[in-house]
Amino acid sequence: MKTWNRSIVWILFLTVAFGQLFPLIWLVDFSFLKSSDFFGSAILKWPTSPEWINYTNAWIDGKFPKYLFNSVLVSTTTIVLTVVFSLLLGYAFTRMQWKLRGLFFSIILLGIMIPIHATLIPNFAIFKTMHLTDSYLGLILPYTAVSVPLGTFILSGFLRSLPKELEESAVIDGCNIYQIVFRIIMPLTMPALVTIAVTTFISCWNEFIMAATFLSKDSLKTLPFSVMNFAGQYSSDYGSQFAVMVLTSIPAIVIYALFNEQITKGITAGAVKG
């Protein structure tokens, strides 16, 4: 009976795993097809001769290296700002005593409920006036503003699980507030910081609507624009589009796989102990 139950569990796990991996399999499969092979009822079409030219087109005609640099720059800057602001805000809300602390904490957390695209029009009006459109800051600022509330929430829960005696000992040893935060607190909260960094990266890596609204210069465009380079009014190069999407998804898959354990620790520690 135990063997039968174990087999059912394994079948269930394998089914779920296949369901999770199927979109990636489908994406890779279609990236090797000709554009004329896309039409039909088959879910998967294994090509007789893989079209490697799709990846060449994605790299060259899709301007992948240039857009990759822009995406890495915007994502890295957003991650650094989000981590720093979340750490400072989380420490201020959990360790410091000041008036209206609860009110401001609630205001910050309201940002979790506001979708980034709900701020599209007002942000565009403000950035247009401040001449921040067609600049990296036009993407970095809203990406950071949307990511900080969730980061503050995660870090606040994590910080409440840390004993205050560590900071009291640091004060006795002569540490100032910045040394306490960045030398004592920051290493201890690394699982939460990694969680914030990865979630921020995933949220801004593939974002397109805000980037398409704020950016018109080709030199500043990010990776999602690479897909649009193969879309025409009457026809599109679907094979190259799928190749771009495969190349774009690789960094996100690798980063999530490398830091999966840290993400789990950061979320569970903040949720259980907070």
Accessible surface in RSA format (square Angstrom, percent):
REM  Atomic radii and reference values for relative SASA: ProtOr
REM  Chains: A
REM  Algorithm: Lee & Richards
REM  Probe-radius: 1.40
REM  Slices: 20
REM RES _ NUM      All-atoms   Total-Side   Main-Chain    Non-polar    All polar
REM                ABS   REL    ABS   REL    ABS   REL    ABS   REL    ABS   REL
RES MET A   1   175.68  91.0 129.58  85.8  46.09 109.7 109.42  93.0  66.26  87.8
RES LYS A   2   173.63  84.7 167.67 102.9   5.96  14.2 112.11 100.9  61.52  65.5
RES THR A   3   105.82  75.3 103.08 104.5   2.74   6.5  68.90  92.5  36.92  55.8
RES TRP A   4   164.13  65.9 161.00  77.9   3.12   7.3 145.18  77.4  18.94  30.7
RES ASN A   5    67.05  46.2  65.25  63.1   1.80   4.3  24.06  57.9  42.99  41.6
RES ARG A   6   159.66  67.0 154.13  78.6   5.53  13.2  44.81  61.2 114.84  69.6
RES SER A   7    45.13  38.1  39.70  53.0   5.43  12.5  22.19  47.3  22.94  32.1
RES ILE A   8    83.37  47.4  82.62  61.5   0.75   1.8  82.75  59.6   0.62   1.7
RES VAL A   9    67.46  44.4  66.99  60.6   0.47   1.1  67.46  58.6   0.00   0.0
RES TRP A  10   148.16  59.5 148.16  71.7   0.00   0.0 129.85  69.2  18.31  29.7
RES ILE A  11   110.92  63.1 109.88  81.9   1.04   2.5 110.79  79.8   0.13   0.4
RES LEU A  12   104.96  58.5 102.18  73.1   2.79   7.0 104.82  73.6   0.14   0.4
RES PHE A  13   118.79  59.4 114.28  70.8   4.51  11.7 115.45  70.0   3.33   9.5
RES LEU A  14   113.59  63.3 108.98  78.0   4.61  11.6 109.46  76.9   4.13  11.1
RES THR A  15    85.36  60.7  77.17  78.2   8.19  19.5  65.68  88.2  19.68  29.7
RES VAL A  16    79.85  52.5  73.05  66.1   6.80  16.4  79.02  68.7   0.84   2.3
RES ALA A  17    44.33  40.8  38.03  58.7   6.31  14.3  44.10  62.1   0.24   0.6
RES PHE A  18   120.28  60.2 116.72  72.3   3.56   9.3 119.61  72.5   0.67   1.9
RES GLY A  19    44.86  55.3   0.00   N/A  44.86  55.3  31.12  85.4  13.74  30.8
RES GLN A  20   136.68  76.4 116.20  84.9  20.49  48.8  32.90  70.0 103.78  78.7
RES LEU A  21    96.81  53.9  96.67  69.2   0.14   0.4  96.81  68.0   0.00   0.0
RES PHE A  22    55.19  27.6  55.19  34.2   0.00   0.0  55.19  33.5   0.00   0.0
RES PRO A  23    77.06  56.2  72.14  65.8   4.92  17.9  74.79  61.8   2.27  14.1
RES LEU A  24    59.93  33.4  56.08  40.1   3.85   9.7  58.67  41.2   1.27   3.4
RES ILE A  25    62.71  35.7  58.42  43.5   4.29  10.3  61.94  44.6   0.77   2.1
RES TRP A  26    88.00  35.3  88.00  42.6   0.00   0.0  79.96  42.6   8.04  13.0
RES LEU A  27    24.79  13.8  24.79  17.7   0.00   0.0  24.79  17.4   0.00   0.0
RES VAL A  28    56.05  36.9  56.05  50.7   0.00   0.0  56.05  48.7   0.00   0.0
RES ASP A  29     4.17   2.9   0.18   0.2   3.99   9.4   3.87   9.1   0.30   0.3
RES PHE A  30    14.78   7.4  14.78   9.2   0.00   0.0  14.78   9.0   0.00   0.0
RES SER A  31     0.00   0.0   0.00   0.0   0.00   0.0   0.00   0.0   0.00   0.0
RES PHE A  32    32.56  16.3  32.50  20.1   0.06   0.2  32.50  19.7   0.06   0.2
RES LEU A  33     4.36   2.4   3.37   2.4   0.98   2.5   4.25   3.0   0.11   0.3
RES LYS A  34   110.49  53.9 105.81  64.9   4.68  11.2  52.51  47.3  57.98  61.8
RES SER A  35    37.49  31.7  31.15  41.6   6.34  14.6  26.61  56.7  10.88  15.2
RES SER A  36    86.21  72.9  61.18  81.6  25.03  57.7  52.11 111.0  34.10  47.8
RES ASP A  37    58.65  41.1  53.47  53.2   5.18  12.3  13.88  32.7  44.77  44.6
RES PHE A  38    30.62  15.3  14.35   8.9  16.27  42.3  14.35   8.7  16.27  46.6
RES PHE A  39   148.80  74.4 127.28  78.8  21.52  56.0 131.07  79.5  17.73  50.7
RES GLY A  40    62.92  77.6   0.00   N/A  62.92  77.6  30.12  82.7  32.80  73.5
RES SER A  41   119.30 100.8  82.66 110.3  36.64  84.4  55.72 118.6  63.58  89.1
RES ALA A  42    53.50  49.2  33.38  51.5  20.11  45.8  43.11  60.7  10.39  27.5
RES ILE A  43   117.56  66.9 107.03  79.7  10.53  25.4 112.90  81.3   4.66  12.6
RES LEU A  44    51.70  28.8  34.48  24.7  17.22  43.3  34.48  24.2  17.22  46.3
RES LYS A  45    43.90  21.4  38.27  23.5   5.64  13.4  36.80  33.1   7.11   7.6
RES TRP A  46   174.10  69.9 149.59  72.4  24.51  57.6 127.23  67.8  46.87  76.0
RES PRO A  47    36.95  26.9  15.21  13.9  21.74  79.0  21.68  17.9  15.27  94.9
RES THR A  48   147.22 104.7 106.87 108.3  40.34  96.1  89.32 120.0  57.90  87.5
RES SER A  49    68.85  58.2  63.55  84.8   5.30  12.2  44.84  95.5  24.02  33.6
RES PRO A  50    64.01  46.7  52.19  47.6  11.82  43.0  52.19  43.1  11.82  73.5
RES GLU A  51    35.03  20.1  32.56  24.6   2.47   5.9   5.04   9.7  29.99  24.5
RES TRP A  52   162.22  65.1 158.06  76.5   4.16   9.8 142.12  75.8  20.10  32.6
RES ILE A  53    92.43  52.6  86.58  64.5   5.85  14.1  88.76  63.9   3.67  10.0
RES ASN A  54     7.80   5.4   7.80   7.5   0.00   0.0   0.00   0.0   7.80   7.5
RES TYR A  55    39.72  18.5  37.10  21.1   2.62   6.8  34.36  25.8   5.36   6.6
RES THR A  56    64.08  45.6  58.22  59.0   5.86  14.0  37.48  50.3  26.60  40.2
RES ASN A  57    32.81  22.6  32.23  31.1   0.57   1.4   1.57   3.8  31.24  30.2
RES ALA A  58     0.00   0.0   0.00   0.0   0.00   0.0   0.00   0.0   0.00   0.0
RES TRP A  59   121.47  48.7 119.98  58.1   1.49   3.5  98.40  52.5  23.06  37.4
RES ILE A  60   113.88  64.8  99.26  73.9  14.62  35.2 103.56  74.6  10.32  28.0
RES ASP A  61    83.03  58.2  68.42  68.1  14.62  34.6  22.07  51.9  60.96  60.8
RES GLY A  62     0.00   0.0   0.00   N/A   0.00   0.0   0.00   0.0   0.00   0.0
RES LYS A  63    83.77  40.9  78.53  48.2   5.24  12.5  49.49  44.5  34.28  36.5
RES PHE A  64     7.10   3.5   7.10   4.4   0.00   0.0   7.10   4.3   0.00   0.0
RES PRO A  65    58.52  42.6  50.66  46.2   7.85  28.5  52.51  43.4   6.00  37.3
RES LYS A  66    88.99  43.4  79.56  48.8   9.44  22.5  60.45  54.4  28.54  30.4
RES TYR A  67     0.67   0.3   0.67   0.4   0.00   0.0   0.00   0.0   0.67   0.8
RES LEU A  68    49.26  27.4  49.26  35.2   0.00   0.0  49.26  34.6   0.00   0.0
RES PHE A  69   127.24  63.7 122.31  75.8   4.93  12.8 126.93  77.0   0.31   0.9
RES ASN A  70     1.79   1.2   1.79   1.7   0.00   0.0   0.00   0.0   1.79   1.7
RES SER A  71     3.19   2.7   1.61   2.1   1.59   3.7   2.94   6.3   0.25   0.4
RES VAL A  72    69.85  46.0  68.59  62.1   1.26   3.0  69.85  60.7   0.00   0.0
RES LEU A  73    64.16  35.7  60.85  43.5   3.31   8.3  64.03  45.0   0.14   0.4
RES VAL A  74     3.04   2.0   3.04   2.8   0.00   0.0   3.04   2.6   0.00   0.0
RES SER A  75     3.71   3.1   3.71   4.9   0.00   0.0   2.17   4.6   1.54   2.2
RES THR A  76    70.16  49.9  68.94  69.9   1.22   2.9  55.48  74.5  14.68  22.2
RES THR A  77    43.61  31.0  39.92  40.5   3.69   8.8  32.27  43.3  11.34  17.1
RES THR A  78     0.00   0.0   0.00   0.0   0.00   0.0   0.00   0.0   0.00   0.0
RES ILE A  79    34.58  19.7  34.58  25.8   0.00   0.0  34.58  24.9   0.00   0.0
RES VAL A  80    82.04  54.0  78.88  71.4   3.16   7.6  82.04  71.3   0.00   0.0
RES LEU A  81    56.23  31.3  56.23  40.2   0.00   0.0  56.23  39.5   0.00   0.0
RES THR A  82     0.07   0.1   0.07   0.1   0.00   0.0   0.07   0.1   0.00   0.0
RES VAL A  83    17.49  11.5  17.49  15.8   0.00   0.0  17.49  15.2   0.00   0.0
RES VAL A  84    48.98  32.2  48.65  44.0   0.33   0.8  48.98  42.6   0.00   0.0
RES PHE A  85    97.10  48.6  97.10  60.1   0.00   0.0  97.10  58.9   0.00   0.0
RES SER A  86     0.00   0.0   0.00   0.0   0.00   0.0   0.00   0.0   0.00   0.0
RES LEU A  87     0.52   0.3   0.52   0.4   0.00   0.0   0.52   0.4   0.00   0.0
RES LEU A  88    66.24  36.9  61.15  43.7   5.10  12.8  61.89  43.5   4.35  11.7
RES LEU A  89    50.20  28.0  49.87  35.7   0.33   0.8  50.20  35.3   0.00   0.0
RES GLY A  90     0.00   0.0   0.00   N/A   0.00   0.0   0.00   0.0   0.00   0.0
RES TYR A  91    13.43   6.3  13.43   7.6   0.00   0.0   3.65   2.7   9.79  12.1
RES ALA A  92    21.31  19.6  21.26  32.8   0.06   0.1  21.26  29.9   0.06   0.2
RES PHE A  93    12.79   6.4   5.86   3.6   6.93  18.0   5.86   3.6   6.93  19.8
RES THR A  94    14.37  10.2   0.04   0.0  14.34  34.2   3.48   4.7  10.89  16.5
RES ARG A  95    31.59  13.3  10.23   5.2  21.36  50.9   6.28   8.6  25.31  15.3
RES MET A  96    75.60  39.2  71.54  47.3   4.07   9.7  53.88  45.8  21.72  28.8
RES GLN A  97   139.92  78.2 108.43  79.2  31.49  75.0  62.05 132.1  77.87  59.1
RES TRP A  98    99.76  40.0  75.04  36.3  24.72  58.0  86.34  46.0  13.42  21.8
RES LYS A  99   185.48  90.5 169.06 103.7  16.43  39.1 118.79 106.9  66.70  71.0
RES LEU A 100   112.15  62.5  96.90  69.3  15.26  38.3 103.19  72.5   8.96  24.1
RES ARG A 101    68.02  28.6  65.76  33.5   2.26   5.4   5.79   7.9  62.22  37.7
RES GLY A 102    48.12  59.3   0.00   N/A  48.12  59.3  39.42 108.2   8.70  19.5
RES LEU A 103    96.84  53.9  86.81  62.1  10.03  25.2  91.52  64.3   5.33  14.3
RES PHE A 104    91.44  45.7  91.33  56.6   0.11   0.3  91.33  55.4   0.11   0.3
RES PHE A 105    36.72  18.4  36.72  22.7   0.00   0.0  36.72  22.3   0.00   0.0
RES SER A 106    61.22  51.7  56.48  75.4   4.73  10.9  30.36  64.6  30.86  43.2
RES ILE A 107    89.13  50.7  82.47  61.4   6.66  16.0  82.47  59.4   6.66  18.1
RES ILE A 108    47.90  27.3  43.81  32.6   4.10   9.9  47.15  34.0   0.75   2.0
RES LEU A 109    40.06  22.3  36.23  25.9   3.83   9.6  36.50  25.6   3.55   9.6
RES LEU A 110    90.33  50.3  89.44  64.0   0.90   2.3  89.67  63.0   0.66   1.8
RES GLY A 111    17.41  21.5   0.00   N/A  17.41  21.5  14.18  38.9   3.23   7.2
RES ILE A 112    78.30  44.6  51.38  38.3  26.92  64.9  56.07  40.4  22.23  60.3
RES MET A 113   136.08  70.5 107.50  71.1  28.58  68.1  74.61  63.4  61.47  81.4
RES ILE A 114    85.37  48.6  80.94  60.3   4.43  10.7  82.09  59.1   3.28   8.9
RES PRO A 115    88.26  64.3  76.16  69.4  12.10  44.0  87.79  72.5   0.47   2.9
RES ILE A 116    30.29  17.2  27.76  20.7   2.53   6.1  27.82  20.0   2.47   6.7
RES HIS A 117    75.69  41.4  62.89  43.7  12.80  32.8  46.14  47.6  29.55  34.4
RES ALA A 118    65.98  60.7  30.87  47.6  35.11  79.9  42.27  59.5  23.71  62.8
RES THR A 119    36.70  26.1  36.37  36.9   0.33   0.8  35.70  48.0   1.00   1.5
RES LEU A 120    32.44  18.1  32.33  23.1   0.11   0.3  32.33  22.7   0.11   0.3
RES ILE A 121   140.33  79.9 136.65 101.8   3.68   8.9 139.26 100.3   1.06   2.9
RES PRO A 122    68.88  50.2  62.30  56.8   6.58  23.9  68.83  56.8   0.05   0.3
RES ASN A 123    25.37  17.5  25.37  24.5   0.00   0.0   0.00   0.0  25.37  24.5
RES PHE A 124    74.52  37.3  74.52  46.2   0.00   0.0  74.52  45.2   0.00   0.0
RES ALA A 125    57.57  52.9  48.75  75.2   8.83  20.1  54.90  77.3   2.67   7.1
RES ILE A 126    91.39  52.0  87.63  65.3   3.76   9.1  91.39  65.8   0.00   0.0
RES PHE A 127    16.12   8.1  16.12  10.0   0.00   0.0  16.12   9.8   0.00   0.0
RES LYS A 128   120.80  58.9 113.88  69.9   6.92  16.5  65.28  58.8  55.52  59.1
RES THR A 129   107.85  76.7  88.63  89.8  19.23  45.8  71.53  96.1  36.32  54.9
RES MET A 130   114.25  59.2  92.87  61.5  21.38  50.9  86.30  73.4  27.95  37.0
RES HIS A 131   158.61  86.7 136.47  94.9  22.15  56.7  95.37  98.3  63.24  73.6
RES LEU A 132    26.87  15.0  26.87  19.2   0.00   0.0  26.87  18.9   0.00   0.0
RES THR A 133    25.33  18.0  16.17  16.4   9.16  21.8   5.46   7.3  19.87  30.0
RES ASP A 134    38.82  27.2  29.39  29.3   9.44  22.3   7.16  16.8  31.67  31.6
RES SER A 135    29.82  25.2  27.03  36.1   2.79   6.4  29.82  63.5   0.00   0.0
RES TYR A 136    60.29  28.2  57.73  32.8   2.56   6.7  48.47  36.4  11.83  14.6
RES LEU A 137    86.61  48.2  86.06  61.6   0.55   1.4  86.06  60.4   0.55   1.5
RES GLY A 138     0.00   0.0   0.00   N/A   0.00   0.0   0.00   0.0   0.00   0.0
RES LEU A 139     0.81   0.4   0.81   0.6   0.00   0.0   0.81   0.6   0.00   0.0
RES ILE A 140     8.44   4.8   8.44   6.3   0.00   0.0   8.44   6.1   0.00   0.0
RES LEU A 141    72.80  40.5  69.13  49.5   3.67   9.2  69.48  48.8   3.33   8.9
RES PRO A 142     5.61   4.1   0.57   0.5   5.03  18.3   5.51   4.5   0.10   0.6
RES TYR A 143     8.21   3.8   5.80   3.3   2.41   6.3   5.85   4.4   2.36   2.9
RES THR A 144    10.34   7.4  10.34  10.5   0.00   0.0  10.34  13.9   0.00   0.0
RES ALA A 145    67.09  61.7  48.21  74.4  18.89  43.0  57.05  80.3  10.04  26.6
RES VAL A 146    49.61  32.6  41.40  37.5   8.21  19.8  43.64  37.9   5.97  16.2
RES SER A 147    14.89  12.6   6.60   8.8   8.29  19.1   8.79  18.7   6.10   8.5
RES VAL A 148    15.55  10.2  15.55  14.1   0.00   0.0  15.55  13.5   0.00   0.0
RES PRO A 149     9.47   6.9   9.47   8.6   0.00   0.0   9.47   7.8   0.00   0.0
RES LEU A 150    73.65  41.0  73.63  52.7   0.03   0.1  73.63  51.7   0.03   0.1
RES GLY A 151     1.10   1.4   0.00   N/A   1.10   1.4   0.39   1.1   0.71   1.6
RES THR A 152     0.00   0.0   0.00   0.0   0.00   0.0   0.00   0.0   0.00   0.0
RES PHE A 153   110.40  55.2 107.70  66.7   2.70   7.0 107.70  65.3   2.70   7.7
RES ILE A 154    21.76  12.4  17.50  13.0   4.26  10.3  21.72  15.6   0.04   0.1
RES LEU A 155     0.00   0.0   0.00   0.0   0.00   0.0   0.00   0.0   0.00   0.0
RES SER A 156     0.47   0.4   0.47   0.6   0.00   0.0   0.47   1.0   0.00   0.0
RES GLY A 157     8.35  10.3   0.00   N/A   8.35  10.3   8.10  22.2   0.25   0.6
RES PHE A 158    16.10   8.1  16.10  10.0   0.00   0.0  16.10   9.8   0.00   0.0
RES LEU A 159     0.00   0.0   0.00   0.0   0.00   0.0   0.00   0.0   0.00   0.0
RES ARG A 160   120.70  50.7  91.60  46.7  29.10  69.3  38.11  52.1  82.60  50.1
RES SER A 161    35.28  29.8   4.15   5.5  31.13  71.7   8.64  18.4  26.64  37.3
RES LEU A 162    28.08  15.6  22.21  15.9   5.87  14.8  22.76  16.0   5.32  14.3
RES PRO A 163    70.39  51.3  58.38  53.2  12.01  43.6  69.26  57.2   1.13   7.0
RES LYS A 164   104.12  50.8 101.41  62.2   2.71   6.4  61.67  55.5  42.45  45.2
RES GLU A 165   109.93  63.1 109.57  82.9   0.36   0.9  57.55 111.3  52.38  42.8
RES LEU A 166    75.16  41.9  70.58  50.5   4.58  11.5  71.48  50.2   3.68   9.9
RES GLU A 167    14.03   8.1  13.99  10.6   0.04   0.1   8.38  16.2   5.65   4.6
RES GLU A 168   100.54  57.7  96.96  73.4   3.58   8.5  41.68  80.6  58.86  48.1
RES SER A 169    60.77  51.3  58.57  78.2   2.20   5.1  30.31  64.5  30.46  42.7
RES ALA A 170     6.27   5.8   1.97   3.0   4.30   9.8   5.85   8.2   0.42   1.1
RES VAL A 171    87.92  57.9  78.13  70.7   9.78  23.6  78.13  67.9   9.78  26.5
RES ILE A 172   146.67  83.5 116.04  86.4  30.63  73.8 122.92  88.5  23.75  64.4
RES ASP A 173   118.91  83.3  81.74  81.4  37.17  87.9  26.67  62.8  92.25  92.0
RES GLY A 174    62.67  77.3   0.00   N/A  62.67  77.3  34.52  94.7  28.15  63.0
RES CYS A 175    34.45  26.1  24.23  27.0  10.23  24.0   0.63   1.6  33.82  36.5
RES ASN A 176    79.85  55.1  70.98  68.6   8.87  21.4  37.96  91.3  41.89  40.5
RES ILE A 177    67.37  38.3  61.19  45.6   6.18  14.9  62.34  44.9   5.04  13.7
RES TYR A 178   147.92  69.1 146.73  83.5   1.19   3.1  99.14  74.5  48.78  60.1
RES GLN A 179    58.81  32.9  55.85  40.8   2.96   7.1  15.63  33.3  43.18  32.7
RES ILE A 180     7.61   4.3   7.61   5.7   0.00   0.0   7.61   5.5   0.00   0.0
RES VAL A 181     3.56   2.3   3.56   3.2   0.00   0.0   3.56   3.1   0.00   0.0
RES PHE A 182    79.05  39.5  66.27  41.0  12.78  33.2  66.27  40.2  12.78  36.6
RES ARG A 183   165.11  69.3 147.80  75.3  17.31  41.2  43.07  58.9 122.04  74.0
RES ILE A 184    50.30  28.6  47.11  35.1   3.19   7.7  49.20  35.4   1.11   3.0
RES ILE A 185     1.19   0.7   1.19   0.9   0.00   0.0   1.19   0.9   0.00   0.0
RES MET A 186    56.72  29.4  56.72  37.5   0.00   0.0  46.69  39.7  10.03  13.3
RES PRO A 187    74.66  54.4  58.73  53.5  15.94  57.9  60.77  50.2  13.90  86.4
RES LEU A 188    73.15  40.7  60.74  43.5  12.41  31.2  64.14  45.0   9.01  24.2
RES THR A 189     0.00   0.0   0.00   0.0   0.00   0.0   0.00   0.0   0.00   0.0
RES MET A 190    82.43  42.7  82.43  54.6   0.00   0.0  65.62  55.8  16.80  22.3
RES PRO A 191    28.53  20.8  28.53  26.0   0.00   0.0  28.53  23.6   0.00   0.0
RES ALA A 192     0.00   0.0   0.00   0.0   0.00   0.0   0.00   0.0   0.00   0.0
RES LEU A 193     5.84   3.3   4.90   3.5   0.95   2.4   5.18   3.6   0.66   1.8
RES VAL A 194    21.94  14.4  20.12  18.2   1.82   4.4  21.91  19.0   0.03   0.1
RES THR A 195     0.21   0.2   0.21   0.2   0.00   0.0   0.21   0.3   0.00   0.0
RES ILE A 196     1.98   1.1   1.64   1.2   0.34   0.8   1.98   1.4   0.00   0.0
RES ALA A 197    23.27  21.4  22.77  35.1   0.50   1.1  23.08  32.5   0.19   0.5
RES VAL A 198     5.60   3.7   4.73   4.3   0.87   2.1   5.60   4.9   0.00   0.0
RES THR A 199    47.08  33.5  40.24  40.8   6.84  16.3  39.47  53.0   7.61  11.5
RES THR A 200     4.37   3.1   2.19   2.2   2.18   5.2   2.06   2.8   2.30   3.5
RES PHE A 201    13.40   6.7  13.40   8.3   0.00   0.0  13.40   8.1   0.00   0.0
RES ILE A 202    75.65  43.0  68.99  51.4   6.65  16.0  69.67  50.2   5.97  16.2
RES SER A 203    70.11  59.2  44.29  59.1  25.82  59.5  50.03 106.5  20.08  28.1
RES CYS A 204    10.40   7.9   1.86   2.1   8.54  20.1   2.53   6.4   7.87   8.5
RES TRP A 205     6.05   2.4   3.82   1.9   2.23   5.2   4.20   2.2   1.85   3.0
RES ASN A 206    82.40  56.8  67.90  65.6  14.50  34.9  28.41  68.4  53.98  52.2
RES GLU A 207    17.01   9.8   6.67   5.0  10.33  24.6  14.47  28.0   2.54   2.1
RES PHE A 208    67.00  33.5  62.83  38.9   4.17  10.8  62.83  38.1   4.17  11.9
RES ILE A 209    90.80  51.7  88.57  66.0   2.23   5.4  90.37  65.1   0.43   1.2
RES MET A 210     0.00   0.0   0.00   0.0   0.00   0.0   0.00   0.0   0.00   0.0
RES ALA A 211     0.11   0.1   0.11   0.2   0.00   0.0   0.11   0.1   0.00   0.0
RES ALA A 212    43.09  39.6  22.82  35.2  20.27  46.1  23.15  32.6  19.94  52.8
RES THR A 213    53.38  38.0  32.09  32.5  21.30  50.8  27.89  37.5  25.50  38.5
RES PHE A 214     3.94   2.0   0.06   0.0   3.88  10.1   1.13   0.7   2.81   8.1
RES LEU A 215     7.75   4.3   0.91   0.7   6.84  17.2   1.66   1.2   6.09  16.4
RES SER A 216    82.53  69.7  59.15  78.9  23.38  53.8  49.12 104.6  33.41  46.8
RES LYS A 217   114.76  56.0 108.24  66.4   6.52  15.5  63.40  57.1  51.36  54.7
RES ASP A 218    46.13  32.3  39.92  39.7   6.21  14.7  30.93  72.8  15.20  15.2
RES SER A 219    66.54  56.2  57.69  77.0   8.85  20.4  42.62  90.8  23.92  33.5
RES LEU A 220    23.00  12.8  22.81  16.3   0.19   0.5  22.81  16.0   0.19   0.5
RES LYS A 221    46.50  22.7  46.50  28.5   0.00   0.0   2.31   2.1  44.19  47.1
RES THR A 222     8.85   6.3   8.85   9.0   0.00   0.0   7.71  10.4   1.14   1.7
RES LEU A 223     0.22   0.1   0.00   0.0   0.22   0.6   0.00   0.0   0.22   0.6
RES PRO A 224    18.92  13.8  10.42   9.5   8.50  30.9  16.24  13.4   2.68  16.7
RES PHE A 225    16.84   8.4  16.49  10.2   0.35   0.9  16.49  10.0   0.35   1.0
RES SER A 226     0.00   0.0   0.00   0.0   0.00   0.0   0.00   0.0   0.00   0.0
RES VAL A 227    32.27  21.2  32.27  29.2   0.00   0.0  32.27  28.0   0.00   0.0
RES MET A 228    98.76  51.1  88.90  58.8   9.86  23.5  68.59  58.3  30.17  40.0
RES ASN A 229    66.61  45.9  32.00  30.9  34.60  83.3  13.22  31.8  53.39  51.6
RES PHE A 230    20.51  10.3  11.66   7.2   8.86  23.1  17.88  10.8   2.64   7.5
RES ALA A 231    44.33  40.8  19.95  30.8  24.38  55.5  20.87  29.4  23.46  62.1
RES GLY A 232    45.91  56.6   0.00   N/A  45.91  56.6  27.18  74.6  18.73  42.0
RES GLN A 233   158.02  88.4 113.00  82.6  45.02 107.2  47.53 101.2 110.50  83.8
RES TYR A 234   198.26  92.6 159.17  90.6  39.09 101.7 130.40  98.0  67.86  83.7
RES SER A 235    87.89  74.3  73.27  97.8  14.62  33.7  45.70  97.3  42.18  59.1
RES SER A 236    24.68  20.9  12.88  17.2  11.80  27.2   5.18  11.0  19.50  27.3
RES ASP A 237    46.99  32.9  41.79  41.6   5.20  12.3  21.38  50.3  25.61  25.5
RES TYR A 238    75.27  35.1  75.27  42.8   0.00   0.0  40.98  30.8  34.30  42.3
RES GLY A 239     0.10   0.1   0.00   N/A   0.10   0.1   0.10   0.3   0.00   0.0
RES SER A 240     0.00   0.0   0.00   0.0   0.00   0.0   0.00   0.0   0.00   0.0
RES GLN A 241    20.92  11.7  20.92  15.3   0.00   0.0   1.12   2.4  19.79  15.0
RES PHE A 242    21.55  10.8  21.55  13.3   0.00   0.0  21.55  13.1   0.00   0.0
RES ALA A 243     0.00   0.0   0.00   0.0   0.00   0.0   0.00   0.0   0.00   0.0
RES VAL A 244     0.00   0.0   0.00   0.0   0.00   0.0   0.00   0.0   0.00   0.0
RES MET A 245    65.51  33.9  62.61  41.4   2.90   6.9  30.77  26.2  34.74  46.0
RES VAL A 246    12.84   8.4  12.84  11.6   0.00   0.0  12.84  11.2   0.00   0.0
RES LEU A 247    35.29  19.7  31.42  22.5   3.87   9.7  31.48  22.1   3.81  10.2
RES THR A 248    12.83   9.1  12.82  13.0   0.01   0.0  12.13  16.3   0.70   1.1
RES SER A 249    24.95  21.1  23.04  30.8   1.90   4.4  24.38  51.9   0.57   0.8
RES ILE A 250    82.27  46.8  81.49  60.7   0.78   1.9  82.27  59.2   0.00   0.0
RES PRO A 251    36.78  26.8  30.73  28.0   6.06  22.0  36.78  30.4   0.00   0.0
RES ALA A 252    18.82  17.3  17.09  26.4   1.73   3.9  17.46  24.6   1.36   3.6
RES ILE A 253    76.34  43.4  71.07  52.9   5.27  12.7  75.42  54.3   0.92   2.5
RES VAL A 254    71.80  47.2  69.07  62.5   2.73   6.6  71.75  62.3   0.04   0.1
RES ILE A 255    48.86  27.8  48.86  36.4   0.00   0.0  48.86  35.2   0.00   0.0
RES TYR A 256   102.68  47.9 102.61  58.4   0.07   0.2  66.88  50.3  35.80  44.1
RES ALA A 257    71.73  66.0  45.20  69.7  26.53  60.4  51.74  72.9  19.99  52.9
RES LEU A 258   127.83  71.2  98.85  70.7  28.98  72.8 101.48  71.3  26.35  70.9
RES PHE A 259    78.53  39.3  78.48  48.6   0.05   0.1  78.53  47.6   0.00   0.0
RES ASN A 260    68.13  47.0  68.07  65.8   0.06   0.1   7.67  18.5  60.46  58.4
RES GLU A 261   115.05  66.1 108.85  82.4   6.19  14.7  44.32  85.7  70.73  57.7
RES GLN A 262    60.45  33.8  60.45  44.2   0.00   0.0  12.98  27.6  47.47  36.0
RES ILE A 263    10.86   6.2  10.86   8.1   0.00   0.0  10.86   7.8   0.00   0.0
RES THR A 264    73.24  52.1  68.83  69.8   4.40  10.5  56.59  76.0  16.65  25.2
RES LYS A 265    97.88  47.8  94.96  58.3   2.92   7.0  56.95  51.3  40.93  43.6
RES GLY A 266     0.00   0.0   0.00   N/A   0.00   0.0   0.00   0.0   0.00   0.0
RES ILE A 267    88.87  50.6  84.26  62.8   4.61  11.1  86.81  62.5   2.07   5.6
RES THR A 268    67.30  47.9  65.39  66.3   1.91   4.6  55.15  74.1  12.15  18.4
RES ALA A 269    19.35  17.8  14.55  22.5   4.80  10.9  19.34  27.2   0.01   0.0
RES GLY A 270    12.01  14.8   0.00   N/A  12.01  14.8   5.85  16.1   6.16  13.8
RES ALA A 271    80.03  73.6  43.30  66.8  36.73  83.6  54.65  77.0  25.39  67.2
RES VAL A 272   124.75  82.1  94.30  85.4  30.45  73.4 100.20  87.1  24.55  66.6
RES LYS A 273   136.97  66.8 109.22  67.0  27.75  66.1  61.39  55.3  75.58  80.5
RES GLY A 274    50.51  62.3   0.00   N/A  50.51  62.3  21.61  59.3  28.89  64.7
END  Absolute sums over single chains surface
CHAIN  1 A    15822.5      13633.7       2188.8      11527.6       4294.9
END  Absolute sums over all chains
TOTAL         15822.5      13633.7       2188.8      11527.6       4294.9
